[in-house]
């Protein structure tokens, strides 16, 4: 189990964003490996990658809407945005490592 820092909200947010960055780098590596193999699987992965990135960015506004308009602190909005992307990155990591 990974030890999560406590204390200031920005410390926890920085840790969560580091975890997102770390997992995203793994997904990039796994996707590049799949793309280097070529063939229909690589073609499908390339299309999926573009569609997922556009969709994740397009839906971010709806994901952070409650925090933005409820006058929540900036760290709450950033935490929701990090969580929004982390769900998708984790799903891709699980899918690519099967």
Buried (B, 14 or more C-beta within 10 A) or exposed (E): EEEEEEEEBEEBBBBBBEBBEEBBEBBEEBBEEBBEEEEEEBEEBEEEBEEBEEEBEEEBEEBBEEBEEEEBEEBBBBBBBBEBBBEBBBEBBEEBEE
